[in-house]
Amino acid sequence: MAVDIVVYHNPECGTSRNTLGLIRNAGIEPHVVEYLKTPPTRALLVELIDRAGMRPRDLLREKGTPYAELGLGDTSLSDDALVDAMMAHPVLINRPLVVSPLGVKLCRPSEAVLDLLPDDQLGAFAKEDGQKVVDASGQRIA
């Protein structure tokens, strides 16, 4: 059975690369959206945030972004203002955001994606830093 999974991915991000690796380790080739090159529409971004059970502030990335310069730490800013900032500066969208038949989730840490995969892991998986996440029998390491 084909499984439709979408990953909003930044190839420069280790967490995003590890998440993509875990999806592929389940034998699934996802649709990869490099969201810095092809950002989601405003309507889609709002839908993804809602489906993930998040608020826009929960999806904001601070590190390596204009977060501070734009004053996004101001808690009085509305959800609409935060979404507007993410639309104007897609680098503010935290990653990787994964969409699967089992839900939508910001996969930080990368092994959070295992909750969204309907298929078992096909074998062992270790993150780029060497941390073992899945054992040789395809089971999550606690």
DRENTORKOL-3810 file (N, C-alpha, C; in nm, 4 decimals):
REM DRENTORKOL-3810
@n.u->0.0841; n.v->-0.1181; n.w->0.0000; ca.u->0.0000; ca.v->0.0000; ca.w->0.0000; c.u->0.0888; c.v->0.1248; c.w->0.0000
@n.u->0.0587; n.v->0.2163; n.w->-0.0893; ca.u->0.1343; ca.v->0.3408; ca.w->-0.0956; c.u->0.0901; c.v->0.4323; c.w->0.0175
@n.u->0.1853; n.v->0.4959; n.w->0.0796; ca.u->0.1575; ca.v->0.5886; ca.w->0.1884; c.u->0.1997; c.v->0.7269; c.w->0.1427
@n.u->0.1080; n.v->0.8219; n.w->0.1556; ca.u->0.1359; ca.v->0.9587; ca.w->0.1136; c.u->0.1838; c.v->1.0399; c.w->0.2338
@n.u->0.3115; n.v->1.0737; n.w->0.2327; ca.u->0.3707; ca.v->1.1536; ca.w->0.3395; c.u->0.4396; c.v->1.2737; c.w->0.2759
@n.u->0.4204; n.v->1.3888; n.w->0.3368; ca.u->0.4835; ca.v->1.5124; ca.w->0.2907; c.u->0.5750; c.v->1.5619; c.w->0.4016
@n.u->0.6955; n.v->1.6018; n.w->0.3636; ca.u->0.7916; ca.v->1.6572; ca.w->0.4580; c.u->0.8268; c.v->1.7979; c.w->0.4131
@n.u->0.8015; n.v->1.8954; n.w->0.4999; ca.u->0.8477; ca.v->2.0318; ca.w->0.4760; c.u->0.9891; c.v->2.0352; c.w->0.5315
@n.u->1.0850; n.v->2.0389; n.w->0.4401; ca.u->1.2242; ca.v->2.0013; ca.w->0.4659; c.u->1.3205; c.v->2.1143; c.w->0.4342
@n.u->1.4268; n.v->2.1204; n.w->0.5136; ca.u->1.5404; ca.v->2.2064; ca.w->0.4843; c.u->1.6629; c.v->2.1156; c.w->0.4811
@n.u->1.7213; n.v->2.0942; n.w->0.3629; ca.u->1.8350; ca.v->2.0023; ca.w->0.3532; c.u->1.9572; c.v->2.0465; c.w->0.4330
@n.u->1.9608; n.v->2.1712; n.w->0.4780; ca.u->2.0727; ca.v->2.2200; ca.w->0.5586; c.u->2.0561; c.v->2.1849; c.w->0.7064
@n.u->1.9404; n.v->2.1325; n.w->0.7446; ca.u->1.9079; ca.v->2.1050; ca.w->0.8848; c.u->1.9267; c.v->1.9566; c.w->0.9158
@n.u->2.0103; n.v->1.9256; n.w->1.0147; ca.u->2.0345; ca.v->1.7870; ca.w->1.0531; c.u->1.9092; c.v->1.7170; c.w->1.1028
@n.u->1.8268; n.v->1.7859; n.w->1.1806; ca.u->1.7027; ca.v->1.7249; ca.w->1.2296; c.u->1.6123; c.v->1.6897; c.w->1.1126
@n.u->1.6063; n.v->1.7776; n.w->1.0157; ca.u->1.5241; ca.v->1.7525; ca.w->0.8978; c.u->1.5796; c.v->1.6343; c.w->0.8174
@n.u->1.7110; n.v->1.6273; n.w->0.8019; ca.u->1.7724; ca.v->1.5150; ca.w->0.7295; c.u->1.7492; c.v->1.3834; c.w->0.8030
@n.u->1.7611; n.v->1.3850; n.w->0.9362; ca.u->1.7367; ca.v->1.2631; ca.w->1.0140; c.u->1.5913; c.v->1.2185; c.w->1.0025
@n.u->1.4987; n.v->1.3124; n.w->1.0051; ca.u->1.3569; ca.v->1.2799; ca.w->0.9906; c.u->1.3309; c.v->1.2158; c.w->0.8553
@n.u->1.3857; n.v->1.2735; n.w->0.7520; ca.u->1.3712; ca.v->1.2185; ca.w->0.6170; c.u->1.4299; c.v->1.0772; c.w->0.6114
@n.u->1.5432; n.v->1.0571; n.w->0.6764; ca.u->1.6057; ca.v->0.9246; ca.w->0.6801; c.u->1.5189; c.v->0.8209; c.w->0.7495
@n.u->1.4524; n.v->0.8608; n.w->0.8573; ca.u->1.3641; ca.v->0.7679; ca.w->0.9283; c.u->1.2426; c.v->0.7306; c.w->0.8434
@n.u->1.1897; n.v->0.8253; n.w->0.7694; ca.u->1.0771; ca.v->0.7950; ca.w->0.6804; c.u->1.1216; c.v->0.6946; c.w->0.5747
@n.u->1.2354; n.v->0.7196; n.w->0.5159; ca.u->1.2870; ca.v->0.6290; ca.w->0.4118; c.u->1.3241; c.v->0.4932; c.w->0.4713
@n.u->1.3648; n.v->0.4906; n.w->0.5977; ca.u->1.3984; ca.v->0.3647; ca.w->0.6643; c.u->1.2745; c.v->0.2780; c.w->0.6873
@n.u->1.1575; n.v->0.3367; n.w->0.6703; ca.u->1.0321; ca.v->0.2609; ca.w->0.6790; c.u->0.9879; c.v->0.2163; c.w->0.5394
@n.u->1.0730; n.v->0.2398; n.w->0.4385; ca.u->1.0403; ca.v->0.1998; ca.w->0.3021; c.u->0.9458; c.v->0.2951; c.w->0.2317
@n.u->0.9363; n.v->0.4170; n.w->0.2826; ca.u->0.8453; ca.v->0.5169; ca.w->0.2262; c.u->0.9273; c.v->0.6272; c.w->0.1600
@n.u->0.8921; n.v->0.6610; n.w->0.0376; ca.u->0.9541; ca.v->0.7756; ca.w->-0.0292; c.u->0.8537; c.v->0.8907; c.w->-0.0226
@n.u->0.8806; n.v->0.9872; n.w->0.0647; ca.u->0.7856; ca.v->1.0963; ca.w->0.0834; c.u->0.7951; c.v->1.2023; c.w->-0.0266
@n.u->0.6944; n.v->1.2872; n.w->-0.0288; ca.u->0.7010; ca.v->1.4089; ca.w->-0.1088; c.u->0.7825; c.v->1.5076; c.w->-0.0264
@n.u->0.8924; n.v->1.5536; n.w->-0.0805; ca.u->0.9793; ca.v->1.6452; ca.w->-0.0080; c.u->0.9567; c.v->1.7857; c.w->-0.0618
@n.u->0.9169; n.v->1.8760; n.w->0.0266; ca.u->0.8956; ca.v->2.0156; ca.w->-0.0102; c.u->1.0044; c.v->2.0973; c.w->0.0578
@n.u->1.0954; n.v->2.1507; n.w->-0.0217; ca.u->1.1964; ca.v->2.2408; ca.w->0.0332; c.u->1.1274; c.v->2.3755; c.w->0.0507
@n.u->1.0726; n.v->2.3951; n.w->0.1702; ca.u->0.9823; ca.v->2.5069; ca.w->0.1939; c.u->1.0492; c.v->2.6437; c.w->0.1852
@n.u->1.1819; n.v->2.6501; n.w->0.1909; ca.u->1.2481; ca.v->2.7789; ca.w->0.1721; c.u->1.2447; c.v->2.8199; c.w->0.0253
@n.u->1.2404; n.v->2.7203; n.w->-0.0640; ca.u->1.2295; ca.v->2.7460; ca.w->-0.2082; c.u->1.0831; c.v->2.7548; c.w->-0.2520
@n.u->0.9982; n.v->2.6720; n.w->-0.1895; ca.u->0.8560; ca.v->2.6652; ca.w->-0.2249; c.u->0.7745; c.v->2.6692; c.w->-0.0959
@n.u->0.7552; n.v->2.7897; n.w->-0.0411; ca.u->0.6804; ca.v->2.7989; ca.w->0.0841; c.u->0.5333; c.v->2.7614; c.w->0.0644
@n.u->0.4702; n.v->2.7119; n.w->0.1706; ca.u->0.3269; ca.v->2.6839; ca.w->0.1609; c.u->0.2494; c.v->2.8145; c.w->0.1474
@n.u->0.1312; n.v->2.8054; n.w->0.0937; ca.u->0.0444; ca.v->2.9231; ca.w->0.0911; c.u->0.0042; c.v->2.9569; c.w->0.2340
@n.u->-0.0456; n.v->3.0747; n.w->0.2521; ca.u->-0.0904; ca.v->3.1161; ca.w->0.3858; c.u->-0.2001; c.v->3.0219; c.w->0.4357
@n.u->-0.2963; n.v->2.9922; n.w->0.3491; ca.u->-0.4073; ca.v->2.9043; ca.w->0.3884; c.u->-0.3561; c.v->2.7660; c.w->0.4280
@n.u->-0.2606; n.v->2.7120; n.w->0.3516; ca.u->-0.2061; ca.v->2.5799; ca.w->0.3840; c.u->-0.1284; c.v->2.5840; c.w->0.5149
@n.u->-0.0491; n.v->2.6885; n.w->0.5350; ca.u->0.0273; ca.v->2.6997; ca.w->0.6597; c.u->-0.0664; c.v->2.7039; c.w->0.7802
@n.u->-0.1717; n.v->2.7830; n.w->0.7713; ca.u->-0.2684; ca.v->2.7910; ca.w->0.8810; c.u->-0.3343; c.v->2.6548; c.w->0.9033
@n.u->-0.3671; n.v->2.5839; n.w->0.7954; ca.u->-0.4275; ca.v->2.4510; ca.w->0.8072; c.u->-0.3319; c.v->2.3526; c.w->0.8744
@n.u->-0.2040; n.v->2.3547; n.w->0.8344; ca.u->-0.1055; ca.v->2.2639; ca.w->0.8930; c.u->-0.0870; c.v->2.2906; c.w->1.0424
@n.u->-0.0807; n.v->2.4179; n.w->1.0791; ca.u->-0.0663; ca.v->2.4544; ca.w->1.2203; c.u->-0.1864; c.v->2.4018; c.w->1.2990
@n.u->-0.3054; n.v->2.4207; n.w->1.2434; ca.u->-0.4279; ca.v->2.3746; ca.w->1.3093; c.u->-0.4305; c.v->2.2228; c.w->1.3203
@n.u->-0.3988; n.v->2.1531; n.w->1.2117; ca.u->-0.4004; ca.v->2.0063; ca.w->1.2130; c.u->-0.2980; c.v->1.9484; c.w->1.3095
@n.u->-0.1880; n.v->2.0211; n.w->1.3308; ca.u->-0.0850; ca.v->1.9761; ca.w->1.4248; c.u->-0.1235; c.v->2.0062; c.w->1.5696
@n.u->-0.2352; n.v->2.0774; n.w->1.5876; ca.u->-0.2765; ca.v->2.1129; ca.w->1.7236; c.u->-0.1863; c.v->2.2163; c.w->1.7861
@n.u->-0.1303; n.v->2.3022; n.w->1.7022; ca.u->-0.0352; ca.v->2.4025; ca.w->1.7480; c.u->-0.0949; c.v->2.5415; c.w->1.7348
@n.u->-0.0220; n.v->2.6371; n.w->1.7867; ca.u->-0.0480; ca.v->2.7785; ca.w->1.7634; c.u->0.0673; c.v->2.8277; c.w->1.6752
@n.u->0.0483; n.v->2.9343; n.w->1.6000; ca.u->0.1580; ca.v->2.9839; ca.w->1.5161; c.u->0.2886; c.v->3.0052; c.w->1.5928
@n.u->0.2795; n.v->3.0530; n.w->1.7158; ca.u->0.4029; ca.v->3.0757; ca.w->1.7934; c.u->0.4799; c.v->2.9458; c.w->1.8149
@n.u->0.4088; n.v->2.8327; n.w->1.8236; ca.u->0.4742; ca.v->2.7030; ca.w->1.8441; c.u->0.5577; c.v->2.6598; c.w->1.7243
@n.u->0.5276; n.v->2.7168; n.w->1.6077; ca.u->0.5992; ca.v->2.6785; ca.w->1.4858; c.u->0.7097; c.v->2.7771; c.w->1.4500
@n.u->0.7200; n.v->2.8853; n.w->1.5248; ca.u->0.8221; ca.v->2.9861; ca.w->1.4956; c.u->0.9611; c.v->2.9360; c.w->1.5311
@n.u->1.0535; n.v->2.9572; n.w->1.4390; ca.u->1.1935; ca.v->2.9238; ca.w->1.4641; c.u->1.2666; c.v->3.0531; c.w->1.4997
@n.u->1.3478; n.v->3.0472; n.w->1.6037; ca.u->1.4233; ca.v->3.1652; ca.w->1.6469; c.u->1.5663; c.v->3.1639; c.w->1.5920
@n.u->1.6341; n.v->3.0512; n.w->1.6085; ca.u->1.7759; ca.v->3.0403; ca.w->1.5730; c.u->1.7973; c.v->3.0598; c.w->1.4233
@n.u->1.8900; n.v->3.1474; n.w->1.3890; ca.u->1.9260; ca.v->3.1689; ca.w->1.2492; c.u->1.8178; c.v->3.2370; c.w->1.1665
@n.u->1.7309; n.v->3.3124; n.w->1.2328; ca.u->1.6214; ca.v->3.3790; ca.w->1.1641; c.u->1.6141; c.v->3.5258; c.w->1.2086
@n.u->1.5296; n.v->3.6054; n.w->1.1422; ca.u->1.5109; ca.v->3.7453; ca.w->1.1852; c.u->1.4105; c.v->3.7596; c.w->1.3003
@n.u->1.3902; n.v->3.6538; n.w->1.3779; ca.u->1.2942; ca.v->3.6532; ca.w->1.4882; c.u->1.3120; c.v->3.7752; c.w->1.5797
@n.u->1.4323; n.v->3.7948; n.w->1.6304; ca.u->1.4576; ca.v->3.9046; ca.w->1.7250; c.u->1.4430; c.v->4.0405; c.w->1.6566
@n.u->1.4995; n.v->4.0535; n.w->1.5359; ca.u->1.4941; ca.v->4.1820; ca.w->1.4655; c.u->1.3499; c.v->4.2239; c.w->1.4355
@n.u->1.2628; n.v->4.1253; n.w->1.4140; ca.u->1.1227; ca.v->4.1542; ca.w->1.3840; c.u->1.0376; c.v->4.1702; c.w->1.5098
@n.u->1.0988; n.v->4.1514; n.w->1.6255; ca.u->1.0263; ca.v->4.1680; ca.w->1.7508; c.u->0.9216; c.v->4.0611; c.w->1.7751
@n.u->0.9470; n.v->3.9395; n.w->1.7249; ca.u->0.8468; ca.v->3.8333; ca.w->1.7338; c.u->0.8348; c.v->3.7720; c.w->1.8727
@n.u->0.9239; n.v->3.8093; n.w->1.9624; ca.u->0.9127; ca.v->3.7643; ca.w->2.1002; c.u->0.8017; c.v->3.8372; c.w->2.1763
@n.u->0.7485; n.v->3.9405; n.w->2.1166; ca.u->0.6399; ca.v->4.0185; ca.w->2.1773; c.u->0.5151; c.v->3.9313; c.w->2.1868
@n.u->0.4780; n.v->3.8926; n.w->2.3076; ca.u->0.3658; ca.v->3.8010; ca.w->2.3272; c.u->0.2302; c.v->3.8643; c.w->2.2969
@n.u->0.2273; n.v->3.9951; n.w->2.2741; ca.u->0.0999; ca.v->4.0585; ca.w->2.2402; c.u->0.0687; c.v->4.0476; c.w->2.0910
@n.u->0.1640; n.v->3.9975; n.w->2.0113; ca.u->0.1399; ca.v->3.9820; ca.w->1.8677; c.u->0.0314; c.v->3.8764; c.w->1.8443
@n.u->-0.0552; n.v->3.9038; n.w->1.7507; ca.u->-0.1644; ca.v->3.8107; ca.w->1.7190; c.u->-0.1128; c.v->3.6923; c.w->1.6383
@n.u->-0.1922; n.v->3.5868; n.w->1.6358; ca.u->-0.1594; ca.v->3.4707; ca.w->1.5521; c.u->-0.1456; c.v->3.5126; c.w->1.4067
@n.u->-0.2354; n.v->3.6004; n.w->1.3602; ca.u->-0.2279; ca.v->3.6477; ca.w->1.2215; c.u->-0.0958; c.v->3.7188; c.w->1.1934
@n.u->-0.0502; n.v->3.7995; n.w->1.2880; ca.u->0.0768; ca.v->3.8707; ca.w->1.2705; c.u->0.1932; c.v->3.7714; c.w->1.2618
@n.u->0.1883; n.v->3.6652; n.w->1.3419; ca.u->0.2958; ca.v->3.5656; ca.w->1.3380; c.u->0.2945; c.v->3.4882; c.w->1.2064
@n.u->0.1755; n.v->3.4525; n.w->1.1589; ca.u->0.1654; ca.v->3.3845; ca.w->1.0291; c.u->0.2136; c.v->3.4778; c.w->0.9187
@n.u->0.1769; n.v->3.6056; n.w->0.9263; ca.u->0.2247; ca.v->3.7028; ca.w->0.8267; c.u->0.3773; c.v->3.7064; c.w->0.8240
@n.u->0.4389; n.v->3.7036; n.w->0.9410; ca.u->0.5859; ca.v->3.7053; ca.w->0.9482; c.u->0.6438; c.v->3.5797; c.w->0.8847
@n.u->0.5815; n.v->3.4625; n.w->0.9093; ca.u->0.6315; ca.v->3.3379; ca.w->0.8489; c.u->0.6142; c.v->3.3399; c.w->0.6970
@n.u->0.5091; n.v->3.4029; n.w->0.6496; ca.u->0.4888; ca.v->3.4114; ca.w->0.5051; c.u->0.5929; c.v->3.5041; c.w->0.4419
@n.u->0.6243; n.v->3.6134; n.w->0.5099; ca.u->0.7233; ca.v->3.7081; ca.w->0.4584; c.u->0.8650; c.v->3.6538; c.w->0.4694
@n.u->0.8886; n.v->3.5680; n.w->0.5692; ca.u->1.0219; ca.v->3.5125; ca.w->0.5962; c.u->1.0063; c.v->3.3632; c.w->0.6253
@n.u->0.9980; n.v->3.2790; n.w->0.5215; ca.u->0.9757; ca.v->3.1347; ca.w->0.5440; c.u->1.0782; c.v->3.0687; c.w->0.6351
@n.u->1.1958; n.v->3.1266; n.w->0.6501; ca.u->1.2967; ca.v->3.0698; ca.w->0.7397; c.u->1.2469; c.v->3.0682; c.w->0.8843
@n.u->1.1428; n.v->3.1455; n.w->0.9137; ca.u->1.0840; ca.v->3.1465; ca.w->1.0476; c.u->0.9999; c.v->3.0222; c.w->1.0756
@n.u->0.9658; n.v->2.9461; n.w->0.9709; ca.u->0.8867; ca.v->2.8240; ca.w->0.9887; c.u->0.9803; c.v->2.7146; c.w->1.0381
@n.u->0.9533; n.v->2.6636; n.w->1.1556; ca.u->1.0380; ca.v->2.5574; ca.w->1.2099; c.u->1.0190; c.v->2.4295; c.w->1.1288
@n.u->1.1175; n.v->2.3448; n.w->1.1327; ca.u->1.1157; ca.v->2.2220; ca.w->1.0528; c.u->1.1768; c.v->2.1081; c.w->1.1301
@n.u->1.1503; n.v->1.9908; n.w->1.0809; ca.u->1.0662; ca.v->1.9499; ca.w->0.9688; c.u->0.9210; c.v->1.9313; c.w->1.0134
@n.u->0.8333; n.v->1.9768; n.w->0.9326; ca.u->0.6910; ca.v->1.9562; ca.w->0.9550; c.u->0.6508; c.v->1.8398; c.w->0.8654
@n.u->0.5890; n.v->1.7365; n.w->0.9244; ca.u->0.5559; ca.v->1.6151; ca.w->0.8508; c.u->0.4047; c.v->1.5957; c.w->0.8515
@n.u->0.3520; n.v->1.5628; n.w->0.7330; ca.u->0.2100; ca.v->1.5353; ca.w->0.7151; c.u->0.1974; c.v->1.3899; c.w->0.6721
@n.u->0.1177; n.v->1.3125; n.w->0.7459; ca.u->0.0952; ca.v->1.1720; ca.w->0.7111; c.u->-0.0524; c.v->1.1401; c.w->0.7336
@n.u->-0.0957; n.v->1.0224; n.w->0.6904; ca.u->-0.2344; ca.v->0.9836; ca.w->0.7180; c.u->-0.2640; c.v->0.9770; c.w->0.8683
@n.u->-0.1591; n.v->0.9711; n.w->0.9505; ca.u->-0.1774; ca.v->0.9622; ca.w->1.0955; c.u->-0.1718; c.v->1.0971; c.w->1.1653
@n.u->-0.1507; n.v->1.2052; n.w->1.0896; ca.u->-0.1503; ca.v->1.3374; ca.w->1.1503; c.u->-0.0435; c.v->1.4290; c.w->1.0954
@n.u->-0.0301; n.v->1.5429; n.w->1.1600; ca.u->0.0685; ca.v->1.6457; ca.w->1.1247; c.u->0.1466; c.v->1.6765; c.w->1.2511
@n.u->0.2793; n.v->1.6850; n.w->1.2370; ca.u->0.3615; ca.v->1.7074; ca.w->1.3556; c.u->0.4907; c.v->1.7785; c.w->1.3179
@n.u->0.5341; n.v->1.8687; n.w->1.4050; ca.u->0.6683; ca.v->1.9241; ca.w->1.3972; c.u->0.7590; c.v->1.8185; c.w->1.4584
@n.u->0.8471; n.v->1.7610; n.w->1.3793; ca.u->0.9269; ca.v->1.6461; ca.w->1.4234; c.u->1.0613; c.v->1.6890; c.w->1.4802
@n.u->1.0556; n.v->1.7465; n.w->1.5977; ca.u->1.1716; ca.v->1.7840; ca.w->1.6767; c.u->1.1516; c.v->1.7228; c.w->1.8139
@n.u->1.2272; n.v->1.6233; n.w->1.8514; ca.u->1.3389; ca.v->1.5608; ca.w->1.7799; c.u->1.2894; c.v->1.4763; c.w->1.6620
@n.u->1.3829; n.v->1.4397; n.w->1.5773; ca.u->1.3491; ca.v->1.3696; ca.w->1.4529; c.u->1.2742; c.v->1.2394; c.w->1.4757
@n.u->1.3012; n.v->1.1694; n.w->1.5852; ca.u->1.2334; ca.v->1.0412; ca.w->1.6080; c.u->1.0844; c.v->1.0578; c.w->1.6367
@n.u->1.0382; n.v->1.1814; n.w->1.6549; ca.u->0.8942; ca.v->1.2056; ca.w->1.6703; c.u->0.8182; c.v->1.1615; c.w->1.5460
@n.u->0.8872; n.v->1.1553; n.w->1.4321; ca.u->0.8222; ca.v->1.1116; ca.w->1.3081; c.u->0.7757; c.v->0.9665; c.w->1.3174
@n.u->0.8359; n.v->0.8868; n.w->1.4038; ca.u->0.7970; ca.v->0.7461; ca.w->1.4148; c.u->0.6499; c.v->0.7315; c.w->1.4529
@n.u->0.5950; n.v->0.8305; n.w->1.5227; ca.u->0.4532; ca.v->0.8278; ca.w->1.5600; c.u->0.3615; c.v->0.8505; c.w->1.4397
@n.u->0.4160; n.v->0.9016; n.w->1.3317; ca.u->0.3367; ca.v->0.9332; ca.w->1.2124; c.u->0.3500; c.v->0.8297; c.w->1.1019
@n.u->0.4335; n.v->0.7297; n.w->1.1226; ca.u->0.4588; ca.v->0.6314; ca.w->1.0173; c.u->0.3743; c.v->0.5061; c.w->1.0388
@n.u->0.2941; n.v->0.4693; n.w->0.9387; ca.u->0.2111; ca.v->0.3496; ca.w->0.9530; c.u->0.2906; c.v->0.2204; c.w->0.9365
@n.u->0.4092; n.v->0.2306; n.w->0.8790; ca.u->0.4913; ca.v->0.1123; ca.w->0.8557; c.u->0.6062; c.v->0.1067; c.w->0.9552
@n.u->0.6474; n.v->-0.0157; n.w->0.9905; ca.u->0.7608; ca.v->-0.0354; ca.w->1.0801; c.u->0.8903; c.v->0.0030; c.w->1.0100
@n.u->0.9905; n.v->0.0292; n.w->1.0897; ca.u->1.1236; ca.v->0.0541; ca.w->1.0367; c.u->1.1785; c.v->-0.0774; c.w->0.9809
@n.u->1.2534; n.v->-0.0668; n.w->0.8719; ca.u->1.3044; ca.v->-0.1861; ca.w->0.8041; c.u->1.4355; c.v->-0.2369; c.w->0.8633
@n.u->1.4981; n.v->-0.1568; n.w->0.9473; ca.u->1.6247; ca.v->-0.1959; ca.w->1.0072; c.u->1.6735; c.v->-0.0877; c.w->1.1001
@n.u->1.7986; n.v->-0.0994; n.w->1.1398; ca.u->1.8579; ca.v->-0.0051; ca.w->1.2345; c.u->1.8684; c.v->0.1339; c.w->1.1722
@n.u->1.8630; n.v->0.2353; n.w->1.2594; ca.u->1.8820; ca.v->0.3735; ca.w->1.2155; c.u->1.9509; c.v->0.4499; c.w->1.3269
@n.u->2.0540; n.v->0.5247; n.w->1.2888; ca.u->2.1232; ca.v->0.6140; ca.w->1.3809; c.u->2.1227; c.v->0.7532; c.w->1.3205
@n.u->2.1058; n.v->0.8524; n.w->1.4057; ca.u->2.1104; ca.v->0.9908; ca.w->1.3606; c.u->2.2511; c.v->1.0243; c.w->1.3127
@n.u->2.2624; n.v->1.1366; n.w->1.2445; ca.u->2.3926; ca.v->1.1808; ca.w->1.1938; c.u->2.4961; c.v->1.1940; c.w->1.3041
@n.u->2.4524; n.v->1.2239; n.w->1.4273; ca.u->2.5468; ca.v->1.2383; ca.w->1.5380; c.u->2.5838; c.v->1.1044; c.w->1.6015
@n.u->2.5276; n.v->0.9942; n.w->1.5458; ca.u->2.5586; ca.v->0.8608; ca.w->1.5943; c.u->2.4583; c.v->0.8041; c.w->1.6940
@n.u->2.3656; n.v->0.8873; n.w->1.7427; ca.u->2.2660; ca.v->0.8387; ca.w->1.8386; c.u->2.1771; c.v->0.7350; c.w->1.7709
@n.u->2.1713; n.v->0.6148; n.w->1.8310; ca.u->2.0888; ca.v->0.5073; ca.w->1.7770; c.u->1.9441; c.v->0.5314; c.w->1.8157
@n.u->1.8554; n.v->0.5261; n.w->1.7144; ca.u->1.7141; ca.v->0.5547; ca.w->1.7346; c.u->1.6298; c.v->0.4288; c.w->1.7152
@n.u->1.6740; n.v->0.3437; n.w->1.6219; ca.u->1.6020; ca.v->0.2209; ca.w->1.5887; c.u->1.7029; c.v->0.1071; c.w->1.5881
@n.u->1.6646; n.v->-0.0073; n.w->1.6481; ca.u->1.7556; ca.v->-0.1213; ca.w->1.6523; c.u->1.7453; c.v->-0.2049; c.w->1.5243
@n.u->1.8260; n.v->-0.3085; n.w->1.5144; ca.u->1.8342; ca.v->-0.3906; ca.w->1.3940; c.u->1.7021; c.v->-0.4595; c.w->1.3598
@n.u->1.6162; n.v->-0.4806; n.w->1.4602; ca.u->1.4876; ca.v->-0.5431; ca.w->1.4321; c.u->1.3806; c.v->-0.4411; c.w->1.3958
@n.u->1.4200; n.v->-0.3127; n.w->1.3839; ca.u->1.3266; ca.v->-0.2092; ca.w->1.3430; c.u->1.2467; c.v->-0.1490; c.w->1.4566
@n.u->1.2865; n.v->-0.1772; n.w->1.5809; ca.u->1.2135; ca.v->-0.1263; ca.w->1.6978; c.u->1.2777; c.v->0.0013; c.w->1.7508
@n.u->1.1933; n.v->0.0934; n.w->1.7928; ca.u->1.2414; ca.v->0.2191; ca.w->1.8517; c.u->1.3201; c.v->0.1901; c.w->1.9783
@n.u->1.4334; n.v->0.2549; n.w->1.9930; ca.u->1.5153; ca.v->0.2432; ca.w->2.1130; c.u->1.4681; c.v->0.3512; c.w->2.2103
@n.u->1.4286; n.v->0.3096; n.w->2.3284; ca.u->1.3728; ca.v->0.4047; ca.w->2.4275; c.u->1.4776; c.v->0.4972; c.w->2.4833
END
